[in-house]
Amino acid sequence: MKSTAATPSTHPHIHGIEVTGDTLTNRAGLALFARYLDGTGVSWFLQRWLGPLRKSGKGLSAVECMRQVLLFMVDGTSRHLSYFDDLKADEGYAATLERRSEDLLSSHSVKRFFGAISWGRIWLLRKLLQELFVWRLKIDKPPVVVLDLDVMVMDNDEAQAREGVSATYKKVKGFAPLQMVWGRIVVDAVLRAGHHHSNHKDTTEKMVSHVVGKIRRRYSGTVPIVIRQDAGYFDQKLFELFESLGVGYLSGGKLYTDIKERVRGTPTDDWQTYQNGRQEWSYLELGDRRKSWRRFRRAVFCRPVYEDRQRLLEFARPDTIIYTNIGIGDPVDDALVAAGYAHLLTSAGIIECYHDRGFDELVHRAFKDFLDERLPFKGFRQNTAFYYTALLAFALFESFKADVTDPVVPTTAYATTFRRRFLDVAGKIVRHAGKVVLKVTRAALEALKLDELWQRCSSPPPIPRLA
């Protein structure tokens, strides 16, 4: 009779936990971003504009402080500044950053650093953000520059009292920064109190004038520029500014009573249909001039027929009216035709381009996934400095994905996904033959093509320096 006793398992068991003297890291991927950050030459701008913050030879330089803050934001393990104290005790993290533990920032050092940044230095951080935009333009060489204007609500409802926090249109207390988006990055922004509406004072006008001028001077004097915005920016002053700058605009409009009556009285035969994949719109070409306007402007009234393959009943179709200066003989028309974008002059092209604003709004979502909405300081000046630093980190993060990791992680991946798939890789840092080497498993090396990506991050496209 065979024994029924269980046979000893052949699988290896862990019998205890001991301390190792090896230098280990669980963020091996961060070493590649650190190498990329140093290779872009962003430190040249930081030294030029933030270098004077250092009043004595003691402590870390402003450039080193900013470098570690940028890496902290890209790492994203914690949003709390107190986490800097935990990182300072982690030799593996210090080695990943190519620093010694005693050279890492503490939470108190970070707070002092942001407390020392004046409003003038904050403006220079904003200028650096625009320099990154010019850098990416020169790399991507887009034939048409499409910019999007919108407000991003930052929910600070559950945070401690913050200077500048007030009620927003989303019924939460927070900030409402005005942001200009191109592609997957924020190219310019102004942090504002939550109660400020989209087109508050002349902030939008100044931002557009400055960015358009920078594109003309630093990238191309002839490239067509198109600005998209929702109905919150429906303002004749803005339209006249766009027209004087020679740029095209697509703006959501307000559905006034006379427009609704005009549309209601239009025969069915005058309506046209535009279909794009699973989306279908009925639209009507209009010319409109409000009482205070000096000229007629082109308007396209449209309503969706389908939504996610579900046909909408007529009473449930949300109406939209799009105002534009494209296709009415303005100089931007010739520029678009010369660039090969003549289809944007058609009603179908206008509808498609305007509804692509949804992709730009995803940039706001990606930024919130990259860094928590709640700002860490009580003072508005310190929070503004932190906010612009976060935008810089986000722009560099998106650039890193495009320049380095695109072969293994898609550029459309959100920060959380990217960190889990690429940054959070186990590694061992050893000294060998007078060199420091980061060792990873063969599986990680082959899956992430780390040998290839190391070469990429070691020679990134440099940010052009100013004269």
Residue, then its C-alpha position, 0 to 999 in steps of 0.5 A: m500500500k502506497s503512502t499518502a504522505a505529502t512529498p516534500s516540495t521541490h520549489p525553493h522557499i524563502h526562510g528569512i529576510e536579511v540586509t544586503g550591502d549591495t546598492l539596489t534600486n527599484r527605479a532603474g528607468l529613472a537613470l535613463f531620464a536623468r541622463y536625458l535631462d543632463g544631455t538636453g542642456v536645460s541646466w544652461f538655462l537654469q544656471r542663467w536664470l536661477g543661478p543667482l538664487r544661491k547667496s553663498g557657497k554652502g548647500l546645493s546650487a539652484v540648478e542642482c535643486m531644480r534637477q532633483v525636483l524635476l526627477f522627483m516629479v517624473d518619478g511620481t512615487s509620492r506627491h508629498l514634499s516630506y518624501f524627499d526625506d525618505l529618498k535622502a536615506d535611500e542610497g539606491y535612489a541617490a546612485t540612480l540620480e548619479r549623486r551621493s546620499e549626502d547631496l540629496l535634498s531634504s524636504h526643508s531644503v525644497k521648501r526653502f528653495f521654492g520660498a526663495i524664487s521671486w516673481g521675476r524668477i517665476w516669469l523666467l520659468r515661464k520663459l523656459l517653458q516657451e523655450l521647450f516649445v520652440w525646441r519641440l517645434k524645431i524637432d517636429k517641424p509641423p507644417v501647421v501649428v495648431l494651438d488650443l486655449d482652455v482653462m484647467v481646473m485644479d481641485n484643491d477642495e480637500a487640501q488645507a487653506r491655500e492662497g488663491v483657492s476659490a470656487t470654480y465653475k466645476k463647483v469645487k474650490g481650487f485654481a483655474p490656470l489658463q493653459m495653451v496646449w500644442g500636441r502633448i505639452v502645455v506651451d504657456a500658462v498662467l496660474r489664476a484663482g479659481h473664480h477667474h473665468s476663461n477670458h479674464k481681463d487681458t491675460t489671453e490676449k497677452m499670451v496669444s500675442h507673445v506666443v505667436g510672436k515667438i513662433r514667428r521669430r524663432y520657428s517660421g515667419t510664414v507657418p500657418i497658425v490656427i488657434r482653437q478655443d471654446a465658447g468661454y473665449f467668444d469675444q470680438k476683441l480676441f477675434e480682432l487680435f487673431e485677425s491682426l496677427g494673421v492667424g486662423y481661429l476656430s471658436g465656439g460661439k454662444l447660441y443666441t435666440d436670433i441664431k436659433e430662430r434662423v436655424r429653425g427656419t432653414p429648409t431641410d434641403d439646406w442642411q448638409t452632412y459630414q461623416n468621420g468614422r463613427q461620428e456624423w454631424s448635420y451642419l449649416e453654413l452661416g454668416d453672422r455679425r453681432k451688433s457690436w461687430r465691425r464685420f461679418r464672420r463665418a459660422v458653422f452651425c452643427r449638431p451630432v447625428y450619432e454618438d457612439r453608434q447611437r442615433l440621437l433623437e432630434f430634441a437630444r442633439p447638442d447644438t454647436i456653432i463654430y466661428t472662424n476666419i478661415g475660408i473667407g479670404d483672410p491671409v491665413d487661407d493662402a498659408l494653409v493652401a501652401a502648407g497642403y491643408a486646403h481641406l481646412l477651408t471647407s466646412a467639413g475640415i472646420i468641424e473636424c479640426y474643432h472637434d479634435r479639441g478633445f485630444d487637447e483636453l486629454v493633455h490636461r488629464a495627462f498632466k493631472d495624472f503626471l502630478d497631483e492637482r493639489l499644490p503643496f504650499k500655502g502661499f500663492r507665489q510658492n505654488t506658482a513656482f511649483y506649478y511652472t516647475a511641474l509644467l517643465a517636468f511634464a514637457l521634458f517627460e513627454s519629450f523623453k517619451a518621444d525621443v527615447t522610449d517610443p520603441v517600447v512604450p507608446t507616447t500616448a501612455y499616461a504617466t502612471t502606465f509609463r512609470r509602471r512599465f518603464l521607470d519601476v525596474a529593479g537594478k543593481i549599481v556596482r563599481h567595476a573596473g573603475k566604472v559605475v554600472l547599472k545591472v538589470t535582468r536579461a528579461a528587462l534588458e530585452a523587453l525594454k531594449l535598455d541597451e538601445l535606449w541608453q544610447r538614445c538618452s545619452s545623445p538627445p537633441p539639445i535645447p537651442r541656447l539663446a544668443 
